Amino acid sequence: MAPPENRYAVFEGKYNVESVTVTVTMALSLYNMLELLFLIFVTFKQYAGLYFWSMLVSTISIIFYCNGLIIEYFQTGPHLVGLILDNIGWMGMITGQSLVLYSRLGLILSNRKILQGVKWMIIVDALIFYPTTMTLNFGHQYTSQSSFTTGYHHIEHIQMTFFCIQEFIISGIYVWQTIKLLKIILKQGTRKTMWQLFAINVVIIILDIVLLAIEYRNLHIYEQSVKAFVYSVKLKLEFAILGKLIDLVRDSQQSLAQSMDKIDDYVRRSDSTATMPP
């Protein structure tokens, strides 16, 4: 079953800014995820815990998403297959990333109400936006009804905005807590690590803003391809964050006892003890 003509961007046989952007971002995204997939399995001693599974699902989902987009754009297979892979990958990529953010939030935050609120925000956003967006997307591509096209155009902006806000909130909480800890941490090495964690979260927020700006300029194929690359970079940054947190547990020998004990306890309870590569 083929979609109506001109409903989506395709490669027309000539390399231009659009096709080069898609090619480069897909290649870099797949490389990042294959590398991360390898690192996940050699780093974690136990394949368990929310952090491990959310990281793994998000990584595999980006691979699905990239392959779906390649099929759709370069027409290397049935368009429906590409669309299905694209949508499956999109769901796992978005929620997986948020769960990765959520799973390590407990390392520096003990407020259960905030943690519960973040968890339910992720669940509710997924339940509202995934069925709606996919229904309108398939209707837009496989029917001639203009209402599907109009609806899909609007829901794209809305869901993108809400999912970015979701990540802003989680990263914002992390930045807030990091700043609070910096006020009471005296050891220079620990302060350096916390500043690095702060910087990584700021970069993640900036990447989300860039992605949102592309979406609101209605550059759909650019948004799709750049999204895959941005999420692959964010996921690698998240993996770096885990390394910093583990280093913090190993290196801290000072009287910031309460905070450090909390981190050590979380790592033990997560059942995903990791040994980060140097």
Long-range contacts (C-beta under 8 A, 24 or more apart in sequence): 1-79, 1-80, 1-142, 2-79, 3-79, 3-141, 3-142, 4-141, 4-142, 4-143, 4-144, 7-140, 7-141, 7-149, 8-72, 8-141, 8-220, 8-221, 9-73, 9-220, 9-221, 10-72, 10-73, 10-74, 10-75, 11-73, 11-74, 11-75, 18-221, 18-222, 21-222, 21-225, 21-226, 22-69, 22-73, 22-221, 22-225, 25-225, 25-226, 25-228, 25-229, 26-66, 26-69, 26-70, 26-225, 26-228, 28-229, 28-232, 29-62, 29-66, 29-228, 29-229, 29-231, 29-232, 30-63, 30-66, 32-229, 32-232, 32-233, 32-235, 32-236, 33-59, 33-60, 33-62, 33-63, 33-66, 33-232, 33-235, 34-63, 35-236, 36-232, 36-235, 36-236, 36-239, 37-63, 39-239, 39-277, 40-239, 42-277, 43-274, 43-275, 43-276, 43-277, 44-272, 44-273, 44-274, 45-273, 45-274, 45-275, 46-271, 46-272, 46-273, 48-271, 48-272, 49-103, 49-270, 49-271, 49-272, 50-99, 50-102, 50-103, 50-270, 51-100, 51-103, 51-104, 51-242, 51-270, 51-272, 52-272, 54-96, 54-99, 54-100, 54-102, 54-103, 55-96, 55-100, 55-235, 55-238, 55-239, 57-92, 57-96, 57-99, 58-92, 58-93, 58-96, 58-97, 58-99, 58-100, 58-231, 58-235, 59-96, 59-235, 60-92, 61-88, 61-89, 61-90, 61-91, 61-92, 61-93, 61-96, 62-89, 62-93, 62-228, 62-231, 62-232, 62-235, 63-89, 64-88, 64-89, 64-92, 65-89, 65-90, 65-92, 65-93, 65-228, 66-228, 69-224, 69-225, 69-228, 73-221, 79-141, 83-137, 83-138, 83-141, 86-224, 87-134, 87-137, 91-126, 91-130, 93-228, 93-231, 94-126, 94-163, 95-122, 95-126, 97-167, 97-231, 97-234, 97-235, 97-238, 98-122, 98-163, 98-166, 98-167, 98-170, 100-235, 100-238, 101-167, 101-170, 101-171, 101-174, 101-238, 102-170, 103-270, 104-238, 104-241, 104-242, 104-245, 105-170, 105-173, 105-174, 106-266, 107-245, 107-262, 107-263, 107-266, 107-267, 108-174, 108-177, 108-178, 108-181, 108-259, 108-262, 108-263, 109-173, 109-174, 109-177, 110-262, 114-173, 118-169, 118-170, 118-173, 121-166, 121-169, 122-166, 125-162, 125-163, 125-166, 129-155, 129-158, 129-159, 129-162, 129-163, 132-159, 133-159, 153-218, 156-215, 156-220, 157-215, 157-216, 160-211, 160-212, 160-215, 160-223, 161-212, 164-208, 164-209, 164-211, 164-212, 167-204, 167-205, 167-208, 168-205, 168-208, 171-201, 171-204, 171-205, 172-205, 174-201, 175-201, 175-202, 175-205, 181-259, 184-256, 184-259, 185-256, 185-259, 186-254, 186-256, 187-252, 187-254, 187-256, 189-251, 190-248, 190-251, 190-252, 190-254, 190-256, 193-244, 193-247, 193-248, 193-251, 194-248, 196-244, 197-241, 197-244, 197-245, 200-237, 200-240, 200-241, 200-244, 201-241, 203-237, 204-234, 204-237, 204-238, 207-233, 207-234, 242-274, 242-276, 243-274, 243-276, 246-274, 246-275, 246-276, 247-276
